[in-house]
Amino acid sequence: MATAGMVHAEESSYHFDDRLLIGSGLAGGSLERFNRADQVDPGTYLVDVYVNDVYITRSEVVFRAAADGVAPCMRETFLQQMLQVRAHDRARTGDVEDVCQDLAARLPGMQFAFDAARLRLDLWLPQALLRRTPHDAVDADRWDPGETMAFANYDLNASHSSVSAGAGSDYASLGINAGLNLGLWRVRHQSNATYSRSQGHANNAWNSIRTYAERPLPHWRSTLAVGNQSTEGNLFGSIGYRGARLASDDRMIPDSQRNYAPRVQGMAPGKSRVVISQNGRKLQETMVAPGPFVIDDIYGASYGGDLEVQVIGVDGSVSSFAVPFSAVPESVRPGYSRYSATVGEALLQGDGDERRAFTELTYQRGVSNLLTLNLGARLAEGYQGLLLGGVLATHYGAFGSNAIFSRVEQDAASALQGYRLELNYSKTFQATDTTLTLAGYRYSSRGYSDLGDAVGPPGIAVPGGAGNDGSRHQRNQFHVLANQRLGNYGSLYVAGSAADYFDGGQRDAQFQLGYANTWRRLSYSLSLSRQRDCAGMQNDAGFAPTLPADRARIERCPGRNTLGLSVSLPLGTSPRAPVASAVASSRPGGAGADRYQAVLSGTVGEARSTSYSIAGGRGGAGEGGQWSGSVQTQTPVASLSAGIAGSADYRQANVGMRGAVVLHREGVTLGPYVGDTFALLKAEGASGSRVRGGQGARVDRNGFALVPSLSPYRNNAIGLDPQGIAADAELVDTERKVAPYAGAALRVEFKTLGGRPMVIRATRADGSPLPLGASVLDEQGVAIGMVGQAGQVYARAAAPRGLLQVKWGEGVDDGCRLPYSMEGVDATGRGLVVLQGSCVGSADERGEAR
């Protein structure tokens, strides 16, 4: 068991001997205790506290007598709040009084050293005793809720088509994605409108897709949403609903904690360096104190490949061990939970859109490195569904399984019930560098039904048949995706799926084998696929076949084989060099089924804001030659596109415009688009300055620009490029960091200096230079510059002539007045004016300079 104690300093070069004082009036003391450099008398000292060589705070610490000299003692609140020590078991229940505690008993394995001369207290605490804050965590106090704003993204497209054998047709669509932010509430709406005209007939349609309001609940790490939305569908199938949903928001978790990764635990015999790697790639390196350690903020790991852990001591000793790491999409990091609670009306598609009151509850918990637990329930009128499952992560891979039991009330006297079993598997075989990304199997019993199968009165489709809408009821489904890396020889992949159905003999299957590699700058891939889809092989009544003759016809459903080749080659080394690519496909044995296409694409302009594409090819049997061309350009206020396409008997032309409009308290600002979380940037006088990462956005003449997308709950760097800014303005700062709430519309202001730039080579009245670093103020007392080397004053002034104040202290004589005049003076590059001047009088005097 680890012990706690004091790390003794080396013996001092001096030596006290109490025997030299025997018989004198100075005897009776104990000077020999100072023969150790770490000697300190009991008492209270103001010391610098370090934990594992990291400075924490300066605080008063009590030292009490101990068996081996003295030892520090600290209060529980100090240990938890300042030193980030995990709460004591009794402290969690309130049984520990906040009194000075013996650290040796409170913190097993703790060591300390006190340097009395430097008043430095070093504590070495086992890493497992400390609360760990993820390195990429952003404190919730820094999350910015943004301001009240309204915005709308629009996507407008129009096309005209004509054929040689008939009249032309027109089509237009307008998509709207709008929102309004009020405090922490976000209101969102999505809809589209369409117009079509063909053969003299015109049709108009408006479709409201969803409207909802939501707000974050940071203390619960959750989000509340009310309105029309869809369930996630990660455990149960996704359905649309109108109601309310309270659910975990994983975006509030730091990236290093968000995705699944196992917890690494070990023991450090002394102060050590822990290195964690996966597939030969180092993920993390951490210094730990002697004793047990826990590392639970691993970030950047792939879903396949065990973790290799090395514990390297200061003496060079190395111990290593492996931690199994395989996962499927539903794996949850140990110690974390996800939940959702949805209540409302399910919007079921069928013979008339039917609404049914329903409730859905899901819960997932990362119990340990080995186990993730899944629970769920979906309840509606006449329907009950229960889910139980989880993920088991082992040396042999990750096994995921969910079982769903359903019960459908058909009438007052009977009910239909069944189950669905899902199995998933994922594993990376490191010896051969083979990744079985996901293999899955799903079986549904004849009586199983999902709530989404509810159609028409009474609303529930009858499993085991086609259902009221002619849909097929699936029995088995299997899919697999595997990848084999071949080093410098590229990679090989295999993908396939198969499914069959009840009461029909239908079997769908598809298989694909592919190879990809790069030779110099040429990228190429080969693929072979086979597809067998009998979905359309129905009987004359339109339902799944039931007669023996129909089933025999299904069994003879032919498969289709396709060979594919694609190549891509940049035509130059410049980032703006065009790229030539070609695609060819062939169906062996299928006459006239070969297809070919060649494409030339690229970008133009220094900012690469304009892209183009030219394509030509030949289609399958009877399609003949085809060609197309398109161009898209990104302007500061919108994205514009145009294209044409045609063949021997067909022509089409289309145009498009996409952009965003943001309404804020100072007016309206246009931009290419805005995401759900964005920023309105203000830099008064910086018109023309480009927004870094702003998709071509620039500061407009009113001083505003849009930063289209930000990552919620993360540090985002927002920058302005001064290139392109007007000559009479200068940016004081060019980058800001913000951490927005999800859905926030931030307002970020950059300070600018306006006026014409000038350099005044100034001296005092006696000819001596002005003090370096002295402040330069305008006539209103606003700081506009400072004094540089050799007394040169750099400043910006809006007026062509005036009086500046130079101050280098608070005294009356610690300043002077500097008149200037730019009239009739030629400017250098960027409008810089160079002047000579003499600073006279005192800074607070008024009148003309003498």
Salt bridges, closest charged atoms under 4 A:
ASP17 OD2 - ARG19 NH2 2.89
ASP38 OD2 - HIS8 ND1 3.57
ASP38 OD1 - ARG36 NE 3.00
ASP41 OD1 - ARG33 NE 3.03
ASP48 OD1 - ARG58 NE 2.72
ASP53 OD2 - LYS271 NZ 2.14
ASP68 OD2 - HIS8 NE2 2.71
ASP68 OD1 - ARG36 NH1 3.85
GLU76 OE2 - ARG106 NH2 2.94
ASP89 OD1 - ARG92 NH1 2.48
ASP115 OD2 - ARG118 NH1 3.81
ASP122 OD2 - ARG120 NE 2.69
GLU147 OE1 - ARG665 NE 3.16
ASP170 OD1 - HIS160 ND1 2.58
ASP170 OD2 - ARG197 NH2 2.43
GLU232 OE2 - ARG245 NH2 3.46
ASP249 OD1 - ARG251 NE 2.93
ASP250 OD2 - ARG338 NE 2.91
ASP255 OD1 - ARG714 NH2 2.94
GLU285 OE2 - ARG273 NH1 3.28
GLU285 OE1 - LYS282 NZ 2.86
ASP296 OD1 - ARG132 NE 3.89
ASP297 OD2 - ARG132 NH2 3.12
ASP297 OD2 - HIS135 ND1 3.56
GLU354 OE2 - ARG356 NE 2.88
GLU360 OE1 - ARG378 NH2 2.48
GLU409 OE2 - ARG407 NH1 3.34
GLU422 OE2 - ARG420 NH2 2.83
ASP433 OD1 - ARG485 NH2 2.82
ASP450 OD2 - ARG378 NH1 3.67
ASP500 OD2 - ARG475 NH2 3.52
ASP503 OD2 - ARG446 NH1 2.89
ASP508 OD2 - ARG472 NH2 3.00
ASP550 OD1 - ARG553 NH2 3.61
GLU555 OE2 - ARG507 NH1 2.70
GLU623 OE1 - ARG595 NH1 3.12
GLU666 OE1 - LYS682 NZ 2.87
GLU666 OE2 - ARG747 NH2 2.26
ASP676 OD1 - ARG188 NE 2.77
ASP721 OD2 - ARG690 NH2 3.04
GLU730 OE1 - ARG796 NE 3.04
GLU749 OE1 - ARG747 NH1 3.23
GLU845 OE1 - ARG817 NH2 3.54
